[in-house]
């Protein structure tokens, strides 16, 4: 009787909705023959089947009266499988907002599920974010919450087991569980379509692993993964949330909440170091805090431990909280080539690297290197830094060093380091020759296939981006390879043109200390010259002359006449600064002789341009003018815009001293027209200030004020004390322009 009543009720609702039996079959994912057997009483009505048919014909629960016992609408299970969310929590405001936005835009009655994929490296907090957010919104899902940890489940049978667990939690009958995988997956989606459910799939490896676990229309799935899920995002149109480590403020807040404010506040510098060495990873920070308490350490002692024995600190009795397990899974999934590239990057003397530097380090071609780096990016073992550089965070680097110690011989690592250092040295020489053609002898090709084709702008950009890496190389490897000293010497033109005096001072001083430790005469000569040059630029003339004298002594002993000529030129510039014009003239002329003798045209141009101003100071105006014009003619034939700009600036100074201010303005404007690169700001400021002097002399005060102010802004941005002088000149002239009251 109940069967006939059920069939009649289905028929009535079907006709009212204008549906055919075929339409109902499609909506329920049942075959027409199986549906017919149900309606004619030849198959048992289960609660799940009745719910499917009720939803298909929009009976609003009326059909559920025809089944008894568990599985009716009132007794349908509402699974709540979420593990406990972490109680200690900071930050992630933007990530929560993105997830909330996805939920707000979700339409339970829509034709597709909402899929969110949270990606990130080991220990960045993907699972914690998913659980914390799910705990906040679970009440919005009448079907409850399903959770599965899929880490290590790489085959179809494991996914099938998870699916069966979900079905049982949803109250599926043995009859449903006995169906094929496709049938069970269809039942699963149908059940979730009736009761919108939140599904958390944690630790996913690939799309195939979760294809049958993704819900149908009406529900929401949050997937977490250490691997980029391109296929999953493509097939589902899901939202990608790329999770980064905690920022410094949030990381320190996490330490304070775990250890108390006092322990962090007592040594803030050490706390910053702990954050750096834990790479802002929440799990690493909490493990480090636990280690501090167990070992009764100070914050400074913890920072030291993380710097030396990070692998022993970042472990826990809980096997899931172990750095080797956290990073090792991703590492083991790499190809042997990608594993080797990863290990070499971890022990590289450079903190950052691009694809070409990595190719040199590993001795691979660019195609092989790019393939390995792509694999590292997709597994989040490497991340993008500034200016297209790549880096490993401190925790992953610690694991990589451990793997290298186990798998690589010291000899192989040393050879790799040598390749990288030579690449940097030769690439820096090529960049310097693009900035100042002929500055160094023609560099060898760094490594076949990975040399950079520089023009002026690209050379400036490369040098600027690589300075932090160069500093780290010097500190890590400075006294172990002569190529480091070639690298330091090659960068001097960049430092001068860019006005990067602070970085220049660090590189030169650290390089000189390394050269002395190594007992390298060539290194001492190169670094003493660079150190003396930057000290002169900083106004420390006496110290500059002392270092330049040391450089000249070693260059003479090495028969490095090109280097000696440049050092002699720098000594002459120091004499000029001190007003010792006769000494400056003699030194410039000695440098000129060396440059001519060794046929170094760039040196001849620079020294004669500098000499012209000294000759003018000595009152030899005619000779000074002729020397400046000779330098300009040579520069124009030489064909370098930066060299021509330098010569035009010095020529303008000669004309200025001769009171030929209108002609001087032409020279200064010509120099400015050639100094358009962002990295030449100091040179621009110096020319603007000199130009303003001539404008003021011509009583063109409005233009002079504008030029002084432009110079002051640039100098202030560079931290140059001459900014104050330029502002004073601008203020004085501006006052002269105001009418008397």
C-alpha positions as CSV (number, residue, x, y, z in Angstrom):
1,X,0.0,0.0,0.0
2,X,2.8,2.4,1.0
3,X,4.6,1.7,-2.2
4,X,1.5,2.5,-4.4
5,X,1.0,5.7,-2.4
6,X,4.6,6.7,-2.9
7,X,4.4,6.1,-6.6
8,X,1.2,8.1,-6.8
9,X,2.7,11.0,-4.9
10,X,5.7,11.0,-7.2
11,X,3.5,10.9,-10.3
12,X,1.4,13.9,-9.0
13,X,4.5,16.1,-8.3
14,X,6.2,15.0,-11.5
15,X,3.2,16.1,-13.6
16,X,2.7,19.4,-11.6
17,X,6.3,20.3,-12.4
18,X,6.0,19.3,-16.1
19,X,8.7,16.6,-15.7
20,X,9.0,13.3,-17.5
21,X,10.2,10.1,-15.9
22,X,13.4,10.6,-17.9
23,X,13.8,14.1,-16.3
24,X,13.5,12.6,-12.8
25,X,16.0,9.9,-13.7
26,X,18.6,12.6,-14.8
27,X,18.0,14.7,-11.7
28,X,18.5,11.7,-9.4
29,X,21.5,10.2,-11.3
30,X,19.4,7.0,-11.5
31,X,18.7,4.9,-14.6
32,X,15.2,4.9,-15.9
33,X,14.8,1.2,-15.4
34,X,16.0,1.4,-11.7
35,X,13.6,4.4,-11.1
36,X,10.7,2.4,-12.6
37,X,11.5,-0.6,-10.3
38,X,11.4,1.7,-7.3
39,X,8.1,3.2,-8.3
40,X,6.5,-0.2,-8.9
41,X,7.7,-1.6,-5.6
42,X,10.3,-4.0,-7.1
43,X,13.2,-2.3,-5.1
44,X,13.3,-1.3,-1.4
45,X,12.8,2.4,-0.7
46,X,15.7,3.6,1.4
47,X,15.8,7.1,3.1
48,X,18.6,8.2,0.7
49,X,16.7,7.3,-2.4
50,X,13.5,8.9,-1.2
51,X,15.3,12.1,-0.4
52,X,16.8,12.2,-3.9
53,X,13.5,11.7,-5.6
54,X,11.8,14.2,-3.3
55,X,14.3,16.8,-4.2
56,X,14.1,16.0,-7.9
57,X,10.3,16.5,-8.1
58,X,10.4,19.4,-5.5
59,X,8.0,17.7,-3.1
60,X,9.3,19.7,-0.1
61,X,9.8,16.6,2.1
62,X,6.3,15.1,1.5
63,X,7.7,11.9,0.1
64,X,9.8,11.2,3.3
65,X,6.6,10.0,5.1
66,X,6.8,6.9,3.0
67,X,10.0,5.6,4.8
68,X,10.5,4.7,8.4
69,X,13.4,4.7,10.9
70,X,16.8,6.3,10.6
71,X,17.5,8.3,7.5
72,X,14.3,10.4,7.5
73,X,14.5,14.2,7.3
74,X,14.3,14.5,11.1
75,X,17.1,12.0,11.8
76,X,19.4,12.6,8.8
77,X,23.0,12.7,10.2
78,X,24.8,16.1,10.3
79,X,28.5,15.1,10.4
80,X,30.9,17.5,12.2
81,X,34.3,16.0,11.5
82,X,36.5,19.1,11.9
83,X,39.5,18.6,14.1
84,X,40.0,21.3,16.8
85,X,41.1,24.6,15.3
86,X,44.3,26.1,16.8
87,X,43.6,28.3,19.8
88,X,46.8,30.4,19.5
89,X,46.2,32.6,16.5
90,X,47.4,35.9,15.0
91,X,46.9,37.8,11.8
92,X,45.6,36.4,8.5
93,X,43.0,39.1,8.2
94,X,43.4,39.4,4.4
95,X,43.1,35.6,4.0
96,X,40.0,35.4,6.2
97,X,38.5,38.2,4.1
98,X,39.1,36.4,0.9
99,X,37.5,33.2,2.2
100,X,34.5,35.2,3.6
101,X,34.1,36.9,0.3
102,X,34.0,33.5,-1.5
103,X,31.3,32.3,0.9
104,X,29.2,35.5,0.5
105,X,29.3,35.1,-3.2
106,X,28.4,31.4,-3.0
107,X,24.9,30.6,-4.1
108,X,23.5,27.4,-2.4
109,X,21.0,27.1,-5.2
110,X,23.5,27.7,-8.0
111,X,24.7,25.2,-10.5
112,X,28.2,24.6,-9.1
113,X,30.0,24.2,-5.9
114,X,32.4,26.8,-4.5
115,X,36.0,25.5,-4.4
116,X,38.8,27.3,-2.6
117,X,42.4,26.1,-2.9
118,X,44.8,27.2,-0.1
119,X,48.4,26.8,-1.3
120,X,51.7,27.4,0.5
121,X,55.0,25.9,1.6
122,X,55.6,23.6,4.6
123,X,54.5,24.9,8.0
124,X,53.0,28.1,6.6
125,X,49.6,27.4,8.3
126,X,47.4,26.1,5.5
127,X,45.5,23.5,7.6
128,X,45.2,25.9,10.5
129,X,43.7,28.6,8.4
130,X,41.2,26.2,6.9
131,X,40.1,24.8,10.2
132,X,40.0,28.2,11.9
133,X,37.8,29.6,9.2
134,X,35.6,26.5,9.0
135,X,35.0,26.7,12.7
136,X,33.7,30.3,12.2
137,X,31.3,29.5,9.4
138,X,30.2,25.9,10.0
139,X,26.7,27.0,11.3
140,X,25.9,28.2,7.8
141,X,26.0,24.6,6.4
142,X,23.0,22.5,7.3
143,X,24.7,19.4,6.0
144,X,27.6,19.7,8.5
145,X,31.3,19.6,7.9
146,X,33.4,16.8,6.4
147,X,37.2,16.6,6.8
148,X,39.8,14.3,5.3
149,X,43.6,14.4,5.6
150,X,44.8,13.2,2.2
151,X,48.6,13.6,2.8
152,X,50.3,10.5,1.6
153,X,47.1,9.2,-0.1
154,X,48.3,9.1,-3.7
155,X,46.3,6.3,-5.2
156,X,42.7,5.9,-6.2
157,X,42.0,3.2,-3.5
158,X,42.8,5.7,-0.8
159,X,40.5,8.3,-2.3
160,X,37.8,5.6,-2.5
161,X,38.2,4.8,1.2
162,X,37.8,8.5,2.0
163,X,34.7,8.7,-0.1
164,X,33.2,5.7,1.7
165,X,33.9,7.3,5.0
166,X,32.1,10.5,3.9
167,X,29.1,8.4,2.6
168,X,28.8,6.6,5.9
169,X,29.0,9.9,7.8
170,X,26.1,11.1,5.7
171,X,24.0,8.1,6.5
172,X,24.4,6.1,3.2
173,X,23.0,2.6,3.2
174,X,25.0,-0.6,2.5
175,X,23.2,-0.7,-0.8
176,X,24.8,2.7,-1.8
177,X,28.2,1.7,-0.5
178,X,28.1,-1.5,-2.6
179,X,27.9,0.5,-5.8
180,X,30.8,1.3,-8.2
181,X,33.1,4.3,-7.6
182,X,31.2,6.4,-10.1
183,X,27.9,5.5,-8.6
184,X,29.1,6.2,-5.0
185,X,30.5,9.6,-6.1
186,X,27.2,10.4,-7.8
187,X,25.3,9.5,-4.6
188,X,27.8,11.6,-2.6
189,X,27.2,14.7,-4.7
190,X,23.4,14.2,-4.7
191,X,23.3,13.9,-0.9
192,X,25.4,17.1,-0.5
193,X,23.2,18.9,-3.0
194,X,20.2,18.5,-0.7
195,X,22.0,19.6,2.4
196,X,24.8,22.2,1.7
197,X,28.0,20.9,3.3
198,X,31.4,22.3,4.0
199,X,34.1,19.8,2.9
200,X,37.8,20.3,4.0
201,X,40.3,18.2,1.9
202,X,43.7,18.6,3.5
203,X,47.1,17.9,2.1
204,X,46.1,17.3,-1.5
205,X,48.7,16.2,-4.1
206,X,46.8,16.3,-7.4
207,X,43.4,16.7,-9.0
208,X,42.9,13.0,-9.5
209,X,43.1,12.5,-5.8
210,X,40.1,14.6,-5.1
211,X,38.1,14.4,-8.3
212,X,35.4,12.1,-6.7
213,X,35.5,14.0,-3.3
214,X,34.5,17.4,-4.6
215,X,30.9,18.2,-3.8
216,X,28.3,19.1,-6.3
217,X,26.1,22.3,-6.5
218,X,25.2,23.9,-3.2
219,X,28.3,22.9,-1.1
220,X,31.7,24.5,-0.5
221,X,35.1,22.7,-0.5
222,X,38.3,24.0,0.9
223,X,41.4,22.3,-0.4
224,X,44.9,22.7,1.1
225,X,48.1,21.7,-0.8
226,X,51.9,22.2,-0.8
227,X,51.8,21.7,-4.6
228,X,50.4,24.1,-7.1
229,X,47.0,22.7,-8.2
230,X,46.8,23.9,-11.8
231,X,44.6,21.1,-12.9
232,X,42.2,21.4,-10.0
233,X,41.8,25.1,-10.5
234,X,41.4,24.6,-14.3
235,X,38.7,22.0,-13.9
236,X,36.7,23.7,-11.1
237,X,37.4,27.4,-11.6
238,X,38.3,27.6,-8.0
239,X,39.7,30.5,-6.0
240,X,43.4,30.3,-5.3
241,X,44.6,31.6,-1.9
242,X,48.4,31.6,-1.9
243,X,49.4,31.7,1.8
244,X,52.7,33.4,2.7
245,X,54.6,33.3,6.0
246,X,53.6,35.7,8.8
247,X,54.8,39.3,8.6
248,X,57.3,40.4,11.2
249,X,54.7,42.1,13.4
250,X,52.4,39.1,13.4
251,X,55.3,36.7,14.0
252,X,56.5,38.7,17.0
253,X,52.9,38.8,18.3
254,X,52.7,35.0,18.1
255,X,55.9,34.8,20.1
256,X,54.5,37.2,22.7
257,X,51.3,35.2,23.1
258,X,53.2,32.0,23.4
259,X,56.0,33.2,25.7
260,X,54.7,36.4,27.2
261,X,55.5,40.0,26.4
262,X,58.5,40.3,28.8
263,X,60.5,37.5,27.2
264,X,60.2,39.2,23.8
265,X,60.6,42.7,25.0
266,X,63.8,42.0,27.0
267,X,65.8,41.4,23.8
268,X,63.9,42.6,20.7
269,X,66.9,42.2,18.4
270,X,67.2,38.5,19.3
271,X,63.5,38.1,18.9
272,X,63.8,39.6,15.4
273,X,66.5,37.1,14.6
274,X,64.4,34.2,15.8
275,X,61.6,35.4,13.5
276,X,64.0,35.6,10.6
277,X,65.5,32.1,11.3
278,X,62.0,30.6,11.7
279,X,61.1,32.4,8.3
280,X,57.9,33.7,9.8
281,X,56.4,30.1,9.8
282,X,53.9,29.7,12.6
283,X,54.8,26.1,13.3
284,X,58.5,26.8,13.4
285,X,57.9,29.8,15.8
286,X,55.9,27.7,18.1
287,X,58.4,24.8,18.1
288,X,61.2,27.3,18.8
289,X,59.2,28.8,21.7
290,X,58.7,25.3,23.1
291,X,62.4,24.6,22.8
292,X,63.2,27.8,24.6
293,X,61.0,26.8,27.5
294,X,62.2,23.2,27.7
295,X,65.9,24.2,27.6
296,X,65.4,27.3,29.8
297,X,67.1,29.5,27.2
298,X,67.3,33.2,26.7
299,X,66.0,34.6,23.4
300,X,69.5,35.3,22.3
301,X,70.5,31.7,23.0
302,X,67.5,30.5,21.0
303,X,68.6,32.7,18.1
304,X,72.1,31.2,18.3
305,X,70.7,27.6,18.3
306,X,68.5,28.3,15.3
307,X,71.6,29.8,13.5
308,X,73.6,26.6,14.1
309,X,71.4,23.6,15.0
310,X,68.1,24.6,13.5
311,X,67.3,21.0,12.6
312,X,67.4,19.9,16.2
313,X,65.3,22.8,17.4
314,X,62.5,22.4,14.9
315,X,61.3,19.0,16.0
316,X,58.6,17.8,18.3
317,X,57.4,14.5,19.9
318,X,54.5,14.9,17.6
319,X,55.8,13.2,14.3
320,X,53.8,15.7,12.3
321,X,55.8,18.6,13.7
322,X,59.2,17.7,12.4
323,X,61.1,19.9,9.9
324,X,62.5,16.8,8.0
325,X,59.0,15.4,7.6
326,X,57.5,18.7,6.7
327,X,60.0,19.6,3.9
328,X,61.1,16.0,3.1
329,X,57.8,15.0,1.5
330,X,58.1,17.8,-1.1
331,X,61.8,17.1,-1.6
332,X,61.4,13.4,-2.1
333,X,58.8,14.1,-4.9
334,X,61.4,16.0,-7.0
335,X,63.4,14.6,-9.8
336,X,67.1,13.9,-9.0
337,X,68.1,17.0,-11.0
338,X,65.7,19.2,-9.1
339,X,66.8,17.7,-5.8
340,X,70.5,18.5,-6.7
341,X,69.6,22.1,-7.7
342,X,67.7,22.5,-4.4
343,X,70.6,21.3,-2.3
344,X,73.1,23.5,-4.1
345,X,70.9,26.6,-3.6
346,X,70.7,25.7,0.1
347,X,74.5,25.8,0.5
348,X,75.1,28.6,-2.0
349,X,77.2,31.6,-0.8
350,X,74.5,33.7,-2.4
351,X,71.2,34.3,-0.6
352,X,69.3,35.1,-3.8
353,X,69.8,33.8,-7.3
354,X,68.2,34.0,-10.7
355,X,67.9,31.3,-13.4
356,X,71.3,32.2,-14.9
357,X,73.2,32.2,-11.6
358,X,71.5,28.9,-10.7
359,X,72.5,27.4,-14.0
360,X,76.1,28.4,-13.3
361,X,75.9,27.0,-9.8
362,X,74.6,23.7,-10.9
363,X,76.6,23.5,-14.2
364,X,73.3,23.0,-16.2
365,X,72.0,24.7,-19.3
366,X,69.1,27.2,-19.0
367,X,66.4,24.8,-20.1
368,X,67.3,22.2,-17.5
369,X,67.7,24.9,-14.8
370,X,64.3,26.5,-15.6
371,X,62.6,23.1,-15.4
372,X,64.2,22.4,-12.0
373,X,63.2,25.8,-10.6
374,X,59.7,25.4,-11.9
375,X,59.4,22.2,-9.9
376,X,60.8,23.9,-6.8
377,X,58.3,26.8,-7.2
378,X,55.3,24.4,-7.7
379,X,56.2,22.6,-4.4
380,X,56.8,25.9,-2.6
381,X,60.4,25.0,-1.8
382,X,61.5,28.3,-3.4
383,X,59.9,31.7,-3.5
384,X,60.2,34.8,-5.6
385,X,62.2,37.6,-4.1
386,X,62.6,41.2,-5.4
387,X,63.8,41.9,-9.0
388,X,63.0,38.3,-10.3
389,X,65.4,36.8,-7.8
390,X,64.7,33.5,-6.1
391,X,65.3,32.5,-2.5
392,X,64.8,29.7,0.0
393,X,63.4,30.7,3.4
394,X,65.6,30.0,6.4
395,X,63.8,26.8,7.5
396,X,63.8,25.2,4.1
397,X,67.4,26.3,3.6
398,X,68.3,24.5,6.9
399,X,66.7,21.3,5.6
400,X,68.5,21.7,2.2
401,X,71.9,22.1,4.0
402,X,71.2,18.9,6.0
403,X,70.4,17.0,2.7
404,X,73.5,18.4,1.1
405,X,75.7,17.2,4.0
406,X,74.2,13.7,3.5
407,X,74.2,13.5,-0.3
408,X,76.9,15.8,-1.7
409,X,80.7,15.5,-1.3
410,X,82.6,18.6,-0.1
411,X,84.5,18.6,-3.4
412,X,81.4,18.8,-5.5
413,X,80.0,21.7,-3.4
414,X,83.3,23.5,-3.7
415,X,83.4,23.1,-7.5
416,X,79.8,24.4,-7.7
417,X,80.7,27.4,-5.5
418,X,83.7,28.2,-7.8
419,X,81.4,28.1,-10.8
420,X,79.0,30.6,-9.2
421,X,81.7,33.0,-8.0
422,X,83.3,33.0,-11.4
423,X,80.0,33.7,-13.0
424,X,79.3,36.6,-10.7
425,X,82.8,38.1,-11.3
426,X,82.6,37.8,-15.1
427,X,79.0,39.0,-15.2
428,X,79.9,42.0,-13.1
429,X,82.8,42.8,-15.4
430,X,80.5,42.6,-18.4
431,X,78.0,44.9,-16.7
432,X,80.8,47.4,-15.8
433,X,82.0,47.4,-19.4
434,X,78.5,48.3,-20.4
435,X,78.5,51.2,-17.9
436,X,82.0,52.3,-18.7
437,X,83.3,50.6,-21.9
438,X,86.8,49.3,-21.5
439,X,86.7,49.7,-17.7
440,X,88.0,46.1,-17.3
441,X,89.8,43.8,-19.7
442,X,87.3,41.9,-21.9
443,X,85.6,39.3,-19.6
444,X,85.5,35.7,-20.4
445,X,82.1,34.3,-21.2
446,X,80.8,33.5,-17.6
447,X,79.4,30.0,-18.4
448,X,78.3,28.8,-21.8
449,X,74.6,29.6,-22.4
450,X,74.1,31.7,-19.2
451,X,75.9,35.0,-20.0
452,X,73.8,38.2,-19.9
453,X,73.6,40.5,-22.9
454,X,74.0,43.9,-21.2
455,X,73.1,47.3,-22.4
456,X,73.6,50.4,-20.2
457,X,70.2,50.4,-18.4
458,X,70.2,46.6,-17.9
459,X,73.7,46.7,-16.5
460,X,72.7,49.4,-13.9
461,X,69.6,47.4,-13.0
462,X,71.5,44.1,-12.6
463,X,74.2,45.7,-10.4
464,X,71.7,47.4,-8.2
465,X,69.7,44.1,-7.7
466,X,72.8,42.1,-7.0
467,X,74.5,44.3,-4.4
468,X,72.9,42.5,-1.4
469,X,74.0,39.1,-2.9
470,X,77.5,40.4,-3.4
471,X,77.7,41.5,0.2
472,X,76.6,38.1,1.4
473,X,79.1,36.3,-0.9
474,X,81.9,38.4,0.5
475,X,81.0,37.6,4.0
476,X,80.5,33.9,3.3
477,X,83.3,33.2,0.8
478,X,85.5,36.3,0.7
479,X,88.8,34.8,1.7
480,X,88.4,31.6,-0.2
481,X,88.4,32.6,-3.9
482,X,90.2,35.3,-5.9
483,X,87.1,35.7,-8.1
484,X,85.4,37.6,-5.2
485,X,88.0,40.4,-5.5
486,X,87.4,40.7,-9.2
487,X,83.8,41.1,-8.4
488,X,84.4,43.9,-6.0
489,X,86.7,45.8,-8.4
490,X,84.2,45.4,-11.3
491,X,81.3,47.0,-9.4
492,X,83.1,50.4,-8.7
493,X,81.6,52.1,-11.8
494,X,78.1,51.2,-10.8
495,X,78.6,52.5,-7.2
496,X,80.0,55.7,-8.6
497,X,77.3,56.3,-11.2
498,X,74.4,55.3,-8.9
499,X,75.8,57.2,-5.9
500,X,75.3,54.0,-3.8
501,X,77.9,55.1,-1.2
502,X,76.6,53.1,1.7
503,X,76.6,49.8,-0.2
504,X,79.9,50.7,-1.8
505,X,81.5,51.3,1.6
506,X,80.3,47.9,2.9
507,X,81.5,46.0,-0.1
508,X,84.9,47.7,-0.2
509,X,85.6,47.4,3.6
510,X,84.4,43.8,3.9
511,X,86.3,42.9,0.7
512,X,89.5,44.5,2.0
513,X,89.2,42.6,5.3
514,X,88.6,39.3,3.4
515,X,91.6,40.0,1.1
516,X,93.9,40.6,4.1
517,X,92.7,37.4,5.8
518,X,93.4,35.6,2.5
519,X,96.8,37.2,2.1
520,X,95.8,38.1,-1.5
521,X,98.0,40.9,-2.9
522,X,95.6,41.2,-5.9
523,X,92.6,41.4,-3.6
524,X,94.2,44.0,-1.3
525,X,95.1,46.1,-4.4
526,X,91.6,45.9,-5.8
527,X,89.7,46.5,-2.5
528,X,92.1,49.2,-1.3
529,X,91.5,51.1,-4.6
530,X,87.7,50.7,-4.2
531,X,87.8,51.6,-0.5
532,X,89.9,54.7,-1.2
533,X,87.6,55.8,-4.0
534,X,84.5,55.7,-1.9
535,X,86.2,57.4,1.1
536,X,87.1,60.3,-1.2
537,X,83.5,60.5,-2.4
538,X,82.5,60.7,1.3
539,X,84.9,63.5,1.9
540,X,87.4,61.5,4.0
541,X,90.4,62.6,1.8
542,X,93.2,61.7,4.2
543,X,91.9,58.2,4.8
544,X,91.3,57.8,1.0
545,X,94.9,58.8,0.2
546,X,96.2,56.2,2.7
547,X,94.2,53.4,1.0
548,X,95.0,54.5,-2.5
549,X,98.7,54.5,-1.6
550,X,98.4,50.9,-0.5
551,X,96.6,50.0,-3.7
552,X,99.3,51.7,-5.8
553,X,102.1,49.8,-3.9
554,X,100.5,46.4,-4.6
555,X,99.5,47.3,-8.2
556,X,103.1,48.3,-9.0
557,X,104.4,45.0,-7.5
558,X,101.8,43.1,-9.7
559,X,102.7,45.2,-12.8
560,X,99.0,46.1,-13.0
561,X,99.5,49.3,-14.9
562,X,95.8,49.8,-15.8
563,X,94.9,49.5,-12.1
564,X,97.8,51.8,-11.1
565,X,96.6,54.4,-13.6
566,X,93.1,54.5,-12.1
567,X,94.6,54.7,-8.6
568,X,96.8,57.5,-9.6
569,X,93.8,59.3,-11.1
570,X,91.9,58.9,-7.8
571,X,94.9,60.2,-5.8
572,X,94.9,63.3,-8.1
573,X,91.2,63.8,-7.4
574,X,92.0,63.8,-3.7
575,X,94.6,66.4,-4.2
576,X,92.2,68.5,-6.1
577,X,89.6,68.3,-3.3
578,X,92.3,69.5,-0.8
579,X,93.2,72.4,-3.0
580,X,96.6,71.0,-3.8
581,X,96.2,71.8,-7.5
582,X,99.9,71.5,-8.5
583,X,100.1,68.0,-6.9
584,X,96.8,67.1,-8.6
585,X,98.1,68.3,-12.0
586,X,101.2,66.1,-11.7
587,X,99.2,63.0,-10.6
588,X,96.7,63.5,-13.4
589,X,99.5,63.8,-16.0
590,X,101.1,60.6,-14.6
591,X,97.8,58.8,-15.0
592,X,97.4,60.2,-18.5
593,X,100.9,58.8,-19.4
594,X,100.0,55.4,-18.2
595,X,96.6,55.3,-20.0
596,X,98.2,56.5,-23.3
597,X,101.1,54.0,-22.9
598,X,98.7,51.1,-22.4
599,X,96.2,52.4,-25.0
600,X,93.3,52.7,-22.7
601,X,91.0,55.3,-24.3
602,X,88.4,55.5,-21.5
603,X,91.1,56.4,-19.0
604,X,92.5,59.1,-21.3
605,X,89.1,60.7,-21.7
606,X,88.3,60.7,-17.9
607,X,91.7,61.9,-16.8
608,X,91.8,64.8,-19.4
609,X,88.3,65.8,-18.4
610,X,89.3,66.0,-14.7
611,X,92.7,67.6,-15.5
612,X,90.9,70.4,-17.4
613,X,89.3,71.7,-14.2
614,X,92.6,71.6,-12.3
615,X,94.4,73.5,-15.1
616,X,91.7,76.1,-14.9
617,X,92.2,76.4,-11.2
618,X,95.9,76.9,-11.8
619,X,95.0,79.8,-14.1
620,X,96.0,78.1,-17.4
621,X,92.6,78.9,-19.0
622,X,93.6,78.4,-22.6
623,X,95.2,75.0,-21.9
624,X,92.3,74.1,-19.7
625,X,89.8,74.8,-22.4
626,X,91.8,72.9,-25.0
627,X,92.1,69.9,-22.7
628,X,88.3,69.9,-22.0
629,X,87.5,70.1,-25.8
630,X,89.9,67.3,-26.5
631,X,88.2,65.1,-23.8
632,X,84.8,66.0,-25.4
633,X,85.9,65.1,-28.9
634,X,87.4,61.8,-27.7
635,X,84.2,61.0,-25.7
636,X,81.9,61.6,-28.7
637,X,84.1,59.2,-30.8
638,X,84.0,56.7,-27.9
639,X,80.3,56.5,-28.1
640,X,79.2,56.1,-24.5
641,X,76.4,58.4,-23.3
642,X,77.5,58.1,-19.6
643,X,81.1,59.0,-20.5
644,X,80.0,61.9,-22.7
645,X,77.7,63.2,-19.9
646,X,80.6,63.1,-17.4
647,X,82.8,65.0,-19.8
648,X,80.1,67.6,-20.6
649,X,79.7,68.2,-16.8
650,X,83.4,68.8,-16.3
651,X,83.6,71.0,-19.4
652,X,80.7,73.1,-18.0
653,X,82.7,73.6,-14.8
654,X,85.7,74.9,-16.8
655,X,83.4,77.3,-18.6
656,X,81.9,78.3,-15.4
657,X,85.3,79.2,-13.8
658,X,86.0,81.2,-17.0
659,X,82.7,83.2,-16.3
660,X,81.3,81.9,-19.6
661,X,78.0,81.0,-17.9
662,X,75.8,80.9,-21.0
663,X,78.2,78.4,-22.6
664,X,78.4,76.5,-19.3
665,X,74.6,76.1,-19.3
666,X,74.8,74.5,-22.7
667,X,77.3,71.9,-21.4
668,X,75.3,71.2,-18.3
669,X,72.0,70.8,-20.2
670,X,73.8,68.4,-22.6
671,X,75.0,66.3,-19.6
672,X,71.5,66.2,-18.1
673,X,70.0,65.1,-21.4
674,X,72.3,62.1,-21.3
675,X,71.7,61.3,-17.6
676,X,68.1,60.0,-17.7
677,X,68.6,56.7,-15.9
678,X,67.0,56.4,-12.4
679,X,70.3,54.9,-11.1
680,X,72.2,58.1,-12.1
681,X,70.4,60.3,-9.6
682,X,73.6,61.5,-7.9
683,X,75.2,62.6,-11.1
684,X,71.9,64.4,-12.1
685,X,71.9,66.2,-8.8
686,X,75.5,67.4,-9.1
687,X,74.8,68.7,-12.7
688,X,71.6,70.4,-11.5
689,X,73.4,72.2,-8.7
690,X,76.2,73.3,-11.0
691,X,73.6,74.5,-13.6
692,X,71.9,76.5,-10.9
693,X,75.1,78.2,-10.0
694,X,75.4,79.5,-13.6
695,X,71.8,80.5,-13.7
696,X,72.2,82.5,-10.5
697,X,75.3,84.2,-11.9
698,X,73.2,85.2,-15.0
699,X,70.5,86.6,-12.6
700,X,68.0,84.1,-13.9
701,X,66.8,83.5,-10.3
702,X,63.5,81.7,-10.9
703,X,65.2,79.0,-13.0
704,X,68.1,78.8,-10.6
705,X,65.7,78.2,-7.6
706,X,64.0,75.4,-9.5
707,X,67.3,73.8,-10.4
708,X,68.6,74.0,-6.8
709,X,65.4,72.6,-5.5
710,X,65.5,69.6,-7.9
711,X,69.1,68.9,-6.8
712,X,68.1,69.2,-3.1
713,X,65.3,66.7,-3.5
714,X,67.5,64.1,-5.2
715,X,70.4,64.6,-2.7
716,X,68.0,64.3,0.2
717,X,66.6,61.1,-1.2
718,X,70.2,59.7,-1.4
719,X,71.0,60.9,2.1
720,X,73.7,63.2,0.8
721,X,74.5,66.1,3.2
722,X,74.9,68.5,0.2
723,X,71.1,68.6,0.1
724,X,71.1,71.2,2.9
725,X,73.5,73.4,0.9
726,X,71.3,73.3,-2.2
727,X,68.3,74.2,-0.1
728,X,70.1,77.2,1.4
729,X,71.0,78.5,-2.1
730,X,67.3,78.0,-3.2
731,X,66.0,79.8,-0.1
732,X,68.4,82.7,-0.5
733,X,67.5,83.2,-4.2
734,X,63.8,82.8,-3.5
735,X,64.0,85.6,-0.9
736,X,65.7,87.8,-3.4
737,X,62.7,87.2,-5.8
738,X,60.1,88.4,-3.3
739,X,59.2,92.1,-3.5
740,X,60.1,94.4,-0.6
741,X,57.1,95.1,1.6
